[in-house]
Amino acid sequence: MKFAPRAFADRKDAGHQLAAALGHLRDRDPLVIGLPRGGVVVAAVVAGALDADLDILVVRKIGAPGQPELGLGAIAEGGVLLLNEPLMNRLRVTREDLQPTIDLSRAELGRRRDLYRGGTDPIDVTGRTIVLVDDGLATGGTAKAAIDTLRHLGAGAIVVAVPVGAPSTIRDLEELVEEVVCLSAPRSLMAIGQHYADFTQTADEEVLALLGR
């Protein structure tokens, strides 16, 4: 198999490159929110470069039965549940088929929320410019669930910022937020990790260290 050229050395390198494209937000007192786990590594670099606050929003992808990497939806803190019904219909997957995965994802979301929050409250997003960061976007289900949650919480402008994303997903998100910053949108995006030289899975301990918890 022939992979596309890797654009980023690792998530920190991606964060530095992404931060360079977000300088216009520095004067807007942004709140940078990373999607755990890998997105927090990118977000921490962006927050440091913008001298901005850093927080997380815990979101879990809901994978297809037998294909956990294929996202059919996502859940987020606050109870938001989004399902990609057109894709489910194409795959002939019903809500009942997904319910065991939804239940497991909800339990894991609760575990991660308790772990990452460590008893602290999330930073108030009311009226603030939010920079929502992940290490890459394929179907965009987790990002959409996060956007829904942030809107519900009263966020001001939302900017989605990612190093790499699928073109169709980027177009979808442009309809939902004020701005999308994506450094690379390859026409055929097989896997986010193909665009990183080092895409080692991020450990919970690294997320906690970056959040100072």
Phi, psi and omega in degrees: 000137182258116183271154174292153178303140178281130184267342188228140178292314178199186183294326179292318176300318178298321179297318179295316179295321180292319180301324180296336180266001184243012183301334181292350181264354187304320185278003182258014180048058185287156169251117181269125180241122179262145175267117182294151359262317186300327181295336180291325179297313178296316183296323181297321178293316179299314181298319179297319181291327182267000184054048187244161172293152179234134174213180179235164168224117186279121181227142179236132175285145174253108185276158178289148177303124181080351178224071188299338180280346179270107184283123175254002180168189181198156172235154182222164174309142180095357175092006179294129176232121177239134178236140178272084187295322176301317179291321177301318180296319179297324180270358182057045177251128180262167175301322179296323177299323185275345188304317178300321178292321178298316181297316179295319180295322179295320179294318180292324177299317179297320179296315182291322178300313180297321181292309186287324181286324179058033179086356179271153178276149174296154176292137181296124182263358187306120176072001185270155171283120183255131171253105183268118190240134169226170180275356177168156181232123175259274178279337178084008183299316181293320179296319180295320177295321178295318179298316178302315180296314181296320177297317180298326181278357175092023178300152175279234177291141177243127176245120175270128183230121181219150176291321185214144179201158177288134183306317181295324178292318178299318179297318178299316183290330178298338178278347188253338186229172183285330182202143172237126176246113181228123186282332183215126179230075182297142185300323178240102181257102181278318181202140180301319184298340178294342183259013175232137173291323178234111179238040180302139180301135180280132181274154176304322182298324179291320178299314181297320180295319180293329179275355180071033182239000000 
